Amino acid sequence: MTSNINQDTGQTPVIAIMRPEMYLNKSVILAQEYGFETFSAPMIEIVDKKDACFDDFVYRVLNGKSDYVIFTSANGIDFTLNKISDEIKQEFLVALNNTNVLAIGPNTQKALEDTGIECIDLPDSYSSEGVVDYLSLYVEGKTIDIARSSHGSKYLISGLINNGATVFETQVYTLNTPDNITQKNLIRCALAGNISVFAFTSSMIVHNFFTKANDVEAEDRIIEILNSNDTTVAAIGTPTASTLKNYGVKVDIVPEKYLFENMLADIHDFIYGTQ
């Protein structure tokens, strides 16, 4: 990092951070370290969920019926373990370590390791596509359990099934749309031209962002602003980028590693012309 001033305008770039509330403080600090001013407006909130498949998932793990268990986020780990009673939690952790546990990326891996769960190697790409590619040669005839949100990629399940696996999914949390003045203020600031960088970290955040824009009959204008040469649009992962493109929005940056800090680094390099 060599500067914290936008070279074209002489102003510090303002980045919109729309991640869930639990990630905001860390995200803001990281963005500031990369030289950005921030506007924080969570476009999703994370809510606990226990579906009809959860108890069967626990049974398969405890009884050695699962060959692989996949976690796609640190939230999935937390919301899984919070549903398991203290009486069997240690037994469950031991049983997990007797399966092949796969994390979608390093943040999820760290969360698993912090609870004493060992992981097999990470996929090359921190995405559903990366997980399917990584496991494709090993899962024929195997039983795979996935614990994740209710908004997970359908490809993860279909891709594993197409490689011969039996796949079970339990949805351990869901994502809702916040409804308060903060989200409306973000749209107003965007319309006023006060946001120079938009960092989208999931498809649902994209959908909710445009829902808020549509609420004030400003979707078309917001698309124009996002496509402006004065605006930088970043997306974590190809699914998020594809969702933006479906709204007619050009995407400037998709980091190779699907991590928020990697995205910030790429945004910085893009703005300051060092890549």
C-alpha positions as CSV (number, residue, x, y, z in Angstrom):
1,M,0.0,0.0,0.0
2,T,1.5,3.3,-1.1
3,S,-1.3,5.8,-0.7
4,N,-4.7,6.2,0.8
5,I,-5.9,8.9,-1.6
6,N,-7.8,8.2,-4.9
7,Q,-5.3,9.3,-7.5
8,D,-8.0,10.6,-9.9
9,T,-10.2,12.7,-7.5
10,G,-7.9,13.4,-4.6
11,Q,-10.4,11.9,-2.3
12,T,-10.3,8.8,-0.1
13,P,-12.4,6.1,-1.7
14,V,-15.5,5.2,0.3
15,I,-16.3,1.5,0.3
16,A,-19.8,0.1,1.1
17,I,-19.5,-2.9,3.4
18,M,-22.7,-5.0,3.5
19,R,-21.7,-8.0,5.4
20,P,-23.7,-9.4,8.4
21,E,-23.4,-7.4,11.7
22,M,-21.1,-10.0,13.3
23,Y,-18.4,-9.3,10.7
24,L,-18.7,-5.5,10.5
25,N,-16.2,-4.3,13.1
26,K,-13.4,-6.6,11.7
27,S,-14.3,-5.7,8.1
28,V,-14.3,-2.0,8.8
29,I,-10.9,-2.2,10.5
30,L,-9.5,-4.2,7.5
31,A,-10.9,-1.7,5.0
32,Q,-9.4,1.2,6.9
33,E,-6.0,-0.5,7.0
34,Y,-6.2,-0.6,3.2
35,G,-6.9,3.1,3.0
36,F,-10.6,3.2,2.6
37,E,-13.3,5.2,4.3
38,T,-16.3,2.9,5.1
39,F,-20.1,3.0,5.0
40,S,-21.5,-0.1,6.8
41,A,-24.9,-1.3,6.1
42,P,-25.6,-5.1,6.7
43,M,-27.7,-6.4,3.9
44,I,-28.2,-9.8,5.5
45,E,-28.7,-11.0,9.1
46,I,-27.9,-14.5,10.3
47,V,-30.6,-16.5,12.1
48,D,-30.4,-19.9,13.8
49,K,-32.3,-22.7,12.2
50,K,-32.9,-26.4,12.9
51,D,-34.5,-28.4,10.1
52,A,-35.9,-31.9,10.0
53,C,-32.6,-33.3,8.8
54,F,-30.4,-32.2,11.7
55,D,-31.0,-35.1,14.1
56,D,-30.3,-37.6,11.3
57,F,-27.1,-35.8,10.5
58,V,-26.0,-36.1,14.1
59,Y,-27.0,-39.8,14.1
60,R,-24.9,-40.5,11.0
61,V,-21.8,-38.8,12.4
62,L,-22.1,-40.4,15.8
63,N,-22.6,-43.9,14.3
64,G,-19.8,-43.7,11.7
65,K,-22.2,-43.5,8.8
66,S,-20.7,-40.3,7.3
67,D,-17.6,-40.6,5.1
68,Y,-17.3,-36.9,4.6
69,V,-18.7,-33.9,6.4
70,I,-18.5,-30.5,4.7
71,F,-18.7,-27.1,6.4
72,T,-19.0,-24.1,4.1
73,S,-18.6,-21.4,6.7
74,A,-17.6,-20.7,10.3
75,N,-21.2,-19.9,11.0
76,G,-22.2,-23.4,10.0
77,I,-19.8,-24.8,12.6
78,D,-21.1,-22.5,15.3
79,F,-24.8,-23.1,14.6
80,T,-24.2,-26.9,14.3
81,L,-22.4,-27.2,17.7
82,N,-24.9,-24.9,19.4
83,K,-27.7,-27.3,18.7
84,I,-25.9,-30.3,20.2
85,S,-26.4,-30.9,23.9
86,D,-23.4,-30.7,26.3
87,E,-23.9,-34.4,27.1
88,I,-23.0,-35.6,23.7
89,K,-20.9,-32.7,22.3
90,Q,-17.5,-34.2,23.1
91,E,-18.6,-37.5,21.6
92,F,-19.8,-35.7,18.5
93,L,-16.5,-33.9,18.1
94,V,-14.6,-37.2,18.5
95,A,-16.9,-38.8,15.9
96,L,-16.3,-35.9,13.5
97,N,-12.6,-36.5,13.7
98,N,-13.2,-40.1,12.7
99,T,-14.7,-38.8,9.4
100,N,-13.1,-36.7,6.6
101,V,-14.0,-33.1,7.5
102,L,-13.6,-30.6,4.7
103,A,-13.7,-26.8,5.1
104,I,-14.5,-24.7,2.1
105,G,-11.7,-22.2,2.9
106,P,-9.1,-21.1,5.5
107,N,-11.5,-19.1,7.7
108,T,-13.8,-22.2,8.0
109,Q,-10.7,-24.4,8.6
110,K,-9.5,-22.2,11.4
111,A,-12.9,-22.2,13.1
112,L,-12.9,-26.0,12.9
113,E,-9.4,-26.3,14.3
114,D,-10.3,-23.9,17.1
115,T,-12.9,-26.4,18.2
116,G,-10.5,-29.4,17.9
117,I,-11.7,-30.7,14.6
118,E,-9.1,-31.8,12.1
119,C,-9.6,-31.0,8.4
120,I,-8.3,-32.6,5.2
121,D,-6.6,-30.3,2.8
122,L,-8.4,-27.3,1.4
123,P,-9.8,-27.2,-2.1
124,D,-7.8,-25.1,-4.6
125,S,-10.8,-22.8,-5.1
126,Y,-12.7,-21.7,-2.0
127,S,-16.1,-22.3,-3.5
128,S,-18.7,-25.0,-4.1
129,E,-17.0,-25.7,-7.5
130,G,-13.7,-26.0,-5.8
131,V,-15.1,-28.5,-3.3
132,V,-16.6,-30.7,-6.0
133,D,-13.4,-30.6,-8.0
134,Y,-11.4,-31.5,-5.0
135,L,-13.6,-34.5,-4.0
136,S,-14.5,-35.7,-7.4
137,L,-12.1,-38.7,-7.5
138,Y,-12.9,-39.9,-4.0
139,V,-16.6,-39.8,-3.3
140,E,-18.1,-42.5,-5.5
141,G,-20.2,-44.7,-3.2
142,K,-19.5,-42.5,-0.2
143,T,-21.9,-40.8,2.1
144,I,-21.5,-37.0,2.5
145,D,-23.1,-34.7,5.0
146,I,-23.2,-30.9,4.5
147,A,-24.1,-28.5,7.3
148,R,-24.7,-25.0,5.9
149,S,-27.1,-22.1,5.5
150,S,-30.5,-22.4,3.8
151,H,-29.1,-20.3,0.9
152,G,-26.2,-22.6,-0.1
153,S,-25.2,-23.3,-3.7
154,K,-27.3,-26.1,-5.3
155,Y,-24.2,-27.0,-7.3
156,L,-22.4,-28.4,-4.3
157,I,-25.1,-31.1,-3.9
158,S,-25.7,-31.9,-7.6
159,G,-21.9,-31.9,-8.3
160,L,-21.2,-34.4,-5.6
161,I,-24.2,-36.6,-6.6
162,N,-23.0,-36.6,-10.2
163,N,-19.7,-38.0,-8.9
164,G,-21.5,-40.9,-7.3
165,A,-21.9,-39.8,-3.7
166,T,-25.0,-40.0,-1.5
167,V,-25.5,-36.5,-0.2
168,F,-27.4,-35.2,2.8
169,E,-27.8,-31.6,3.7
170,T,-28.9,-30.0,6.9
171,Q,-29.6,-26.2,7.0
172,V,-28.3,-25.0,10.4
173,Y,-28.9,-21.3,9.9
174,T,-30.8,-19.0,7.5
175,L,-30.3,-15.5,6.2
176,N,-32.9,-12.7,6.5
177,T,-33.1,-9.2,5.2
178,P,-32.6,-6.4,7.7
179,D,-35.1,-3.6,7.5
180,N,-33.9,-0.4,9.1
181,I,-32.7,3.1,8.2
182,T,-29.1,2.0,7.7
183,Q,-29.9,0.1,4.4
184,K,-32.0,3.0,3.1
185,N,-29.2,5.4,3.9
186,L,-26.8,3.3,1.9
187,I,-29.0,3.6,-1.2
188,R,-29.4,7.3,-0.6
189,C,-25.6,7.7,-0.4
190,A,-25.1,5.7,-3.5
191,L,-27.6,7.8,-5.4
192,A,-25.8,10.9,-4.2
193,G,-22.5,9.6,-5.6
194,N,-20.9,9.3,-2.2
195,I,-19.9,5.6,-2.5
196,S,-17.0,4.8,-4.8
197,V,-16.6,1.1,-4.1
198,F,-19.2,-1.6,-3.6
199,A,-18.0,-4.9,-2.0
200,F,-20.5,-7.7,-2.5
201,T,-19.7,-10.9,-0.6
202,S,-22.7,-13.1,-1.5
203,S,-25.5,-13.4,-4.0
204,M,-28.1,-12.8,-1.3
205,I,-26.5,-9.5,-0.5
206,V,-26.8,-8.5,-4.1
207,H,-30.5,-9.4,-4.2
208,N,-31.2,-7.5,-1.0
209,F,-29.3,-4.5,-2.2
210,F,-31.4,-4.3,-5.3
211,T,-34.6,-4.9,-3.3
212,K,-33.7,-1.8,-1.2
213,A,-33.0,0.1,-4.4
214,N,-36.3,-1.0,-5.9
215,D,-38.2,0.0,-2.7
216,V,-37.3,3.7,-3.5
217,E,-37.8,3.1,-7.3
218,A,-34.1,3.6,-7.9
219,E,-33.0,0.3,-9.3
220,D,-32.2,1.6,-12.8
221,R,-30.3,4.6,-11.5
222,I,-28.3,2.4,-9.1
223,I,-27.3,0.1,-12.0
224,E,-26.1,3.2,-13.9
225,I,-24.0,4.3,-10.9
226,L,-22.5,0.8,-10.4
227,N,-21.6,0.7,-14.1
228,S,-20.0,4.2,-14.0
229,N,-16.3,4.6,-14.5
230,D,-16.2,6.4,-11.2
231,T,-17.4,3.2,-9.3
232,T,-15.6,0.0,-8.5
233,V,-17.6,-3.2,-8.1
234,A,-16.1,-6.2,-6.4
235,A,-17.6,-9.7,-5.9
236,I,-16.4,-12.6,-3.8
237,G,-16.7,-15.7,-6.0
238,T,-18.1,-16.4,-9.4
239,P,-21.7,-17.0,-8.2
240,T,-21.9,-13.5,-6.7
241,A,-20.3,-12.0,-9.8
242,S,-22.9,-13.9,-12.0
243,T,-25.7,-12.5,-9.9
244,L,-24.5,-9.0,-10.4
245,K,-24.2,-9.6,-14.1
246,N,-27.8,-10.8,-14.2
247,Y,-28.8,-7.4,-12.9
248,G,-26.8,-5.8,-15.7
249,V,-23.9,-4.7,-13.5
250,K,-20.3,-4.9,-14.6
251,V,-17.9,-6.6,-12.1
252,D,-14.4,-5.1,-11.9
253,I,-12.9,-7.5,-9.4
254,V,-13.3,-11.2,-8.4
255,P,-10.4,-12.2,-6.1
256,E,-8.7,-15.4,-6.9
257,K,-9.1,-16.4,-3.2
258,Y,-12.6,-15.9,-2.0
259,L,-11.7,-14.0,1.2
260,F,-12.7,-10.5,2.2
261,E,-9.1,-9.3,2.8
262,N,-8.0,-10.6,-0.6
263,M,-10.9,-8.7,-2.2
264,L,-9.8,-5.5,-0.3
265,A,-6.2,-6.0,-1.6
266,D,-7.4,-6.4,-5.2
267,I,-9.6,-3.4,-4.9
268,H,-6.7,-1.3,-3.6
269,D,-4.5,-2.5,-6.5
270,F,-7.2,-1.8,-9.0
271,I,-7.8,1.7,-7.9
272,Y,-4.2,2.7,-7.6
273,G,-3.1,1.0,-10.8
274,T,-0.7,-1.5,-9.3
275,Q,-2.1,-4.5,-11.1
